[in-house]
Amino acid sequence: MIRLMRVGDRLWRASDERFGRWGLTDNHYNVLRILNGAGEPISQAEIGRQMLSSRANVTKLIDLLEERKFVKRLPCEDRRVNLVELTDEGAKFVEETAADVIGFANEEMKRLTREEQKTLFSLMGKLLDE
């Protein structure tokens, strides 16, 4: 367990450094990635479900992304639902940074063969009860 925690901590710090260059966290980038993949506006609740994050946390993440003009909130007939969409500026940012983010992930995983990466992914899923 300690070894897993150490690996997680090291990856977390490296991730903070990577995304910090852009004034974001990995969670901010994850919101952008989710919206980019959705291809249409989705609710903050759905973003939270995909991230396994609380509504309050998602609201804070979206506040900063909206301030940076990477996302915008849309009015909805159901006032309980907050729809969010990726702006052109946000889509451009994701496109421009995707290679760097993928390169970072590949660099961190390069010590493992493709088969070892698949095994690790499967084992972590078991620990997460997925």
C-alpha positions in Angstrom: 0.0 0.0 0.0 2.8 2.4 0.9 4.4 1.9 -2.5 1.1 2.7 -4.3 0.8 5.8 -2.2 4.4 6.9 -3.1 3.8 6.3 -6.8 0.6 8.3 -6.6 2.2 11.1 -4.7 5.1 11.3 -7.3 2.7 11.3 -10.2 0.5 13.9 -8.5 3.4 16.3 -7.9 4.6 15.8 -11.5 1.1 16.5 -12.8 0.8 19.6 -10.6 4.0 20.9 -12.1 2.9 20.1 -15.7 -0.6 21.7 -15.5 0.7 24.5 -13.2 2.5 25.9 -16.2 -0.8 26.8 -17.7 -2.3 28.0 -14.4 -4.5 24.9 -14.1 -4.7 21.7 -12.2 -5.2 18.2 -13.6 -8.8 18.5 -12.6 -9.3 21.7 -14.7 -7.8 19.9 -17.6 -10.0 16.9 -17.0 -13.1 19.1 -17.3 -11.8 20.4 -20.6 -11.1 16.9 -21.8 -14.6 15.7 -20.8 -16.3 18.7 -22.6 -14.1 18.2 -25.6 -15.0 14.5 -25.8 -18.7 15.2 -25.3 -18.9 17.4 -28.4 -22.0 19.2 -27.0 -22.9 21.1 -23.8 -23.3 18.8 -20.8 -24.5 19.4 -17.3 -22.2 20.2 -14.4 -23.7 17.1 -12.7 -22.6 14.9 -15.6 -19.1 16.4 -15.4 -19.0 15.6 -11.7 -20.2 12.0 -12.3 -17.5 11.4 -14.9 -14.8 12.9 -12.6 -16.2 11.3 -9.4 -16.3 14.7 -7.9 -18.7 16.8 -5.8 -20.9 19.4 -7.2 -19.1 22.1 -5.2 -15.7 21.1 -6.6 -17.0 21.1 -10.2 -18.5 24.5 -9.7 -15.1 25.9 -8.5 -13.3 24.3 -11.5 -15.8 25.7 -14.0 -15.6 29.1 -12.4 -11.9 29.4 -13.2 -12.3 27.9 -16.6 -15.1 30.3 -17.4 -12.9 33.2 -16.1 -10.2 32.0 -18.6 -12.9 31.9 -21.3 -12.3 28.2 -21.9 -15.9 27.2 -21.1 -19.2 29.0 -20.8 -22.4 28.2 -18.9 -25.6 28.1 -20.9 -29.1 29.0 -19.8 -31.3 26.0 -19.4 -35.1 25.7 -19.2 -34.6 23.6 -16.0 -33.0 26.1 -13.6 -31.7 23.3 -11.5 -29.4 22.2 -14.4 -26.3 24.1 -15.4 -25.1 23.3 -18.9 -21.5 23.9 -19.8 -19.9 24.0 -23.2 -16.3 24.3 -24.4 -15.6 27.6 -26.1 -13.5 27.9 -29.3 -10.7 29.2 -27.1 -11.0 26.2 -24.8 -11.0 23.8 -27.7 -8.0 25.5 -29.2 -6.2 25.2 -25.8 -7.0 21.4 -25.6 -5.8 20.9 -29.2 -2.5 22.9 -28.6 -1.7 21.1 -25.3 -2.9 17.5 -26.1 0.5 16.4 -27.5 2.3 17.7 -24.4 -0.2 16.0 -22.0 0.0 12.7 -23.9 3.8 13.0 -24.0 3.8 13.5 -20.3 1.7 10.4 -19.7 3.9 8.3 -22.1 7.0 9.5 -20.4 5.7 8.5 -17.0 4.7 5.1 -18.2 7.7 4.3 -20.4 9.3 2.0 -17.9 6.4 -0.4 -18.4 5.7 -2.5 -21.6 2.3 -2.1 -23.2 1.3 -5.4 -21.7 2.4 -4.3 -18.2 0.5 -1.1 -18.6 -2.7 -3.0 -19.4 -2.1 -5.3 -16.4 -1.6 -2.3 -14.2 -4.8 -0.7 -15.4 -6.7 -3.9 -14.8 -5.3 -4.3 -11.3 -6.0 -0.7 -10.4 -9.6 -1.2 -11.5 -9.9 -4.1 -9.1 -8.6 -1.9 -6.3 -11.2 0.7 -7.2 -13.9 -2.0 -7.4 -14.6 -1.2 -11.1 
